[in-house]
Amino acid sequence: MTKNTIHFECDNSQNSNYQNIAPHIIIVGGTSGLGLALALHHQQLGWQVSVVGHRVAKISHINSQYPNIVTYNCDLTDSVQTQKLLDSLTGICFQRLIYSAGGYTNERVHQLNQADSDKMLAINLQAFEQVFRWASEQLKHQSSLQNQSFSFAKSGKLSLICIASIAGIMDYPYASLYAKSKRAMIAAASAYRLALAPYHIQVNCIASGYIDTQALRDLNDGDASHKPFIMSTQTAVEHIMQAIDNDIELAIFPRSMRYITRALTYLPKPLLNWILRSKLDKKK
């Protein structure tokens, strides 16, 4: 399940041992695409990195190419398996968790079936809520420790970050399950941000446009260059890290997409519904 890497338990009596230990980040959905790019970026910054994924081939690749990254195998669609993973991580010190896992089915092209529906709901919303609930309790415990010199000196605030989507920004009746689940993620992150503020725990939500990942290319016959305002993974990482550093509650990028979504919100609701249904949704 994991590689043989030392983790440091969160214990008041051991805080004095933390001074020279690198901060630790856990990235759920960190074995490919944007999640892996964020993992490698944090590793370059000197962080201890743990990633969670479910594809054996991807985990094996990381174990081979990046031996200092700790890997965990977990199917997030299985709540029991997810809870076992979280139980195994309980007590391990980390200063940042990013939920980057996501499931997508093009509902404008394919009729949503039971399997796709269950998978998207489980990964985009249910597992996210399960992980965020657990992570918030772990970080609240850490924030209560008397000596925070290790955490704050090297990594800033304790932080929770989720990767949503710009698809979740717009509120209209014909939105897809993917868009609705990402909208719920955005709302949940906002609630966590308010609730965890007294504990000095930072919560940020990322709502990006199209990112040129292998997963997106696979959904578009190997080439996603036609997607509007598509950005490279490296550019997305830079935007995300800037949003975390600046503690932006909801980071929407690229700028062009942010302006478009803001403009659309000023349209009369019936017109907005008609535009988004005709442009974004499958024909009924």
C-alpha positions, -999 to 999 in steps of 0.1 A, spaced: 0 0 0 28 24 8 65 26 4 89 24 33 91 61 42 92 76 77 63 98 88 63 118 120 34 114 143 16 145 157 25 144 194 31 173 217 60 155 233 77 152 199 73 187 187 109 196 195 119 170 169 101 188 141 124 218 137 144 204 108 118 182 92 103 191 58 66 200 57 43 173 45 16 174 18 -10 148 10 -25 149 -25 -56 128 -31 -57 121 -69 -20 129 -71 -7 100 -93 -13 117 -127 -23 150 -144 -26 181 -124 -23 163 -91 10 147 -100 22 181 -113 14 197 -79 31 168 -61 63 173 -81 62 210 -76 59 206 -38 87 181 -39 109 206 -57 101 231 -29 114 206 -3 81 192 9 76 156 19 50 144 -5 23 116 -3 -1 109 -31 -32 88 -33 -44 71 -65 -60 39 -77 -43 28 -109 -16 3 -102 5 12 -133 6 49 -123 16 41 -88 43 17 -100 56 45 -123 58 70 -94 75 44 -72 101 38 -99 107 74 -111 101 93 -78 111 70 -49 109 98 -23 71 102 -29 50 80 -7 21 63 -26 -12 50 -14 -36 28 -34 -73 36 -28 -105 34 -48 -123 65 -38 -156 51 -51 -155 26 -22 -163 45 10 -152 16 32 -118 14 14 -115 52 16 -121 52 54 -95 25 59 -70 47 41 -79 77 63 -77 55 94 -42 45 84 -32 81 79 -47 93 112 -20 107 135 5 114 107 15 150 106 8 170 74 5 207 68 -14 207 36 -39 184 18 -51 189 -18 -81 170 -31 -74 167 -68 -94 136 -76 -121 139 -102 -144 118 -124 -159 130 -156 -184 117 -182 -194 139 -212 -231 141 -205 -236 162 -236 -226 133 -258 -234 102 -237 -265 94 -218 -256 91 -181 -258 55 -170 -259 41 -135 -222 33 -133 -211 67 -146 -235 84 -123 -223 65 -92 -187 71 -101 -190 109 -106 -210 114 -75 -187 93 -54 -154 109 -65 -165 145 -71 -186 149 -40 -189 119 -16 -152 110 -13 -143 147 -13 -166 153 17 -153 122 35 -116 133 30 -122 169 39 -141 160 70 -112 138 81 -85 162 71 -102 191 89 -102 171 122 -65 162 117 -55 198 111 -76 211 140 -57 188 162 -24 200 149 -34 237 153 -41 230 190 -5 219 196 14 244 216 46 245 195 38 253 158 73 266 149 79 238 125 46 240 106 44 278 103 80 286 98 85 263 68 50 259 52 28 288 63 -7 281 75 -21 247 78 -42 244 46 -69 224 28 -73 229 -10 -98 213 -34 -97 213 -72 -132 221 -85 -139 234 -120 -151 265 -136 -181 244 -147 -193 247 -111 -194 285 -111 -226 289 -131 -260 281 -116 -286 270 -141 -312 242 -142 -297 222 -170 -262 218 -156 -246 184 -158 -240 161 -128 -203 170 -131 -211 207 -129 -235 203 -100 -211 182 -80 -183 208 -85 -207 236 -75 -214 217 -43 -177 213 -38 -172 250 -41 -200 257 -16 -186 231 9 -151 246 7 -165 280 14 -183 266 45 -151 249 57 -131 281 52 -155 299 76 -156 271 101 -119 265 102 -109 302 104 -109 302 142 -83 274 140 -61 294 116 -66 267 90 -66 281 54 -91 267 29 -89 274 -8 -110 262 -38 -96 261 -73 -120 266 -102 -100 264 -134 -109 262 -171 -94 235 -194 -60 221 -185 -41 202 -211 -37 169 -192 -36 134 -207 -70 127 -193 -85 156 -212 -67 145 -244 -80 110 -240 -116 124 -239 -109 143 -271 -94 116 -293 -59 125 -283 -60 163 -290 -76 189 -267 -61 219 -284 -95 231 -297 -107 237 -261 -112 274 -254 -85 291 -234 -68 258 -227 -37 261 -205 -7 239 -199 -4 219 -166 26 240 -156 6 273 -160 -22 258 -139 3 249 -112 16 284 -111 -20 298 -108 -28 274 -80 3 281 -60 -2 318 -64 -38 314 -51 -26 294 -21 1 319 -13 -23 348 -16 -51 328 3 -77 333 -24 -110 317 -13 -121 308 -48 -95 311 -75 -110 312 -110 -87 311 -140 -77 318 -167 -86 354 -165 -106 353 -197 -128 326 -184 -133 345 -151 -145 375 -170 -168 355 -192 -185 338 -162 -189 371 -144 -205 386 -174 -229 357 -178 -241 361 -143 -255 395 -151 -277 382 -179 -315 377 -172 -319 342 -158 -342 329 -187 -316 341 -213 -287 326 -193 -306 293 -191 -313 292 -228 -276 301 -237 -261 275 -215 -286 248 -225 -281 253 -262 -243 257 -259 -233 233 -232 -259 205 -228 -267 175 -249 -299 178 -269 -330 165 -251 
